[in-house]
Each structure stands twice: as structure tokens, then as C-alpha cells.
Amino acid sequence: MSTDEPLLVDFGRTAADYAQHRPGFPDAFFDKLATLGIGRAGQQVLDLGTGTGTLARGFARRGCTAVALDPSTAMLAEATKAAEDEGVALRTVAARAEETGMPSEAFDLVCAGQCWHWFDRGRAAREAWRVLRPGGHMVIGYFSYLPEPGNVAEATEELVVRHNPTWPMAGLDGRYAAYVDDLVDAGFRLVDTFDFVLPICFTHEAWRGRFRACNGVLTLPSETMAKFDEDLARLLAERFPEPIISDHRVYGIVAENSP
């Protein structure tokens, strides 16, 4: 994606659904990073493509000073509201990951959750290197539902593709090893990769809201989005009684800005 063009996906279009229905990174993700010395109280954190601030808020709850950066002012408004509701301090900045406007060597940690694939990845990695202090860390994280034969995620993705045949992101397993190369090419030293699976519970409304905030759906015309939502409601009522339990993979890449 060229950073000189508008974002191909405007998540601000469905910011409220994103904030309410897309599950944020679980405590287990932050607990794993803590074993690597990441997310300690007092650390300075820059969260790229913050969206509703799930990573920034998570680190702020652990005593970090967090800056939440995103090009969408609608998403930043949701991040601010969520932080206020939780009673945590969060600074928001409207900017792109490839050109943050942040000072050099200002942060102990740069992170990116659920968003690395939207960036000009090489430029974003080099920008992360620039704003990190020597010995600082870069973390790329994903928290992804797992489509498996016969489950609700597979059936829902089939419905997305029916409405949006060119959608390229169906059938992924939540692991993104290629992103390690982005960081290594920018000079980082790989510290660790990890992944584990957690079951996440949804109501029908929450699952529908989660997919209204899916890039394969929110890019559709409004009338097609509405038809998708109707079809998904019917699918859930016919095949998947509440509560819906969907396995999600937690995946993380940790690298160091080695001096």
C-alpha cells in the first residue's frame, strides 16, 4: 500500500462496531511480553495503527506511558473514550506508521497490533527503528479468529466471500512469519516469536458486529453491508446457537533495536 494514497480501508466507517465487538488483546499477550521485560511500568510506548487503542491501553494499564497513533480520527476518538472509561492516560496522535512525526530515540517500545499488513512495511519498520532508543523493542501482534472445517468462522468467511468475491484474507491461520523479515531487514535482531490459542465467547450480536468491522465487509457499499448482516444473522440463527465459542490465535513477534 502506498503511503501517498488514502487508506484503502477506512475503519473509521465502523469505529463503534470495532470498539464494541472486536475483542482486544487478552491479558495473556501482555503477560507473555512481561516475561521478556516488555511493558514494565515507566516504559515509553508508541502504538502504531492503534485503532481503538487495545495495545496502547493495555500497556497503560501496566504503568507505561503510551502514545496511540492512527490516521483515523474516528478510531482515535474511540480509543480516547475507552481509555477514559478505564481510567488510564492515553495520548493520541493522528499520523501514519511510516511517518509518525515522533522524535528520534524517544521510545522503549514500538508496537503494532492487527495492522502491520496495512502498512508500507519496510518504511514502517525503519520508522520504528528511528524512534526507538538503542536496546528498545518492536512488537508485532495479531489476535485472529481461526476458520476451521465446519466452524462459525469458516461459515462466516464463506459468506463474506459470497458478498465480496475479491476479498483476499479468508482462510488465514493467524501466523505471519514473513513479517520477521521486515524487521530484520530494517536492522532489528529477532528476540522471539510466540503463538497460542484461546477460546473467545460471542453472542450473535457481538459476532455480527465483529464482522461489520471486518475489512472484507466494511469496504462494501452500504446496501451490500446491510444484506451481508441480514444473511449472517440468518446463518447464526440456523446453524450456530448462542453462545458462540470461537478459537482465536494470539501471535507475536518481538525484535530488539540492537545498538
C-alpha angles and dihedrals in degrees: 000000000000113000089212091069130067116271111279090221122042105203088178086076089073102022094135093054090045092053096044105037112024108087115238125225110294126239089253090068092056091042090056091050090049089062086062093050093256121136098024118161112275097027118134111235132192114194112200119208087006096177105182090354101255094152096036092050092045092055092043089056087057093055100266124136103240133197114195112206126189137142092228115084090193091059091045089053089055090048090052092048092049091049091050091049090052094044095238128133116244131171114207126204127186104221144109126265091237094056110023100166088223121137120261119266092008102127140062092201136025115189138180123193125193091342116075091103090061094058134083083254100203093050092045091052092050091048090051089052090051097052095042123092115237107279092023123135137241118206126190113190137183132185107190137174112236119232108211132168110294098358129125094254093055092047091048093049089051087055092049090052091048089058096034108030094178094056105126102192104077121118099024119153098213096251121115109182092159089071089068087070091055090060097040090050089054091054102266124140114228111239103174148332122207141173138178137164128243129183113237123197123222137178117221090258092049092050091049091048091048090056095043081063092050114113091230090060106033091057090062123097112271095253091050091049089054092049090049090052091050091049091048092050089053092047092052093047092050102041115012117049121199133302098050113204112199123181112229127194120225109208129179140179118196122191135169131226093228115201 
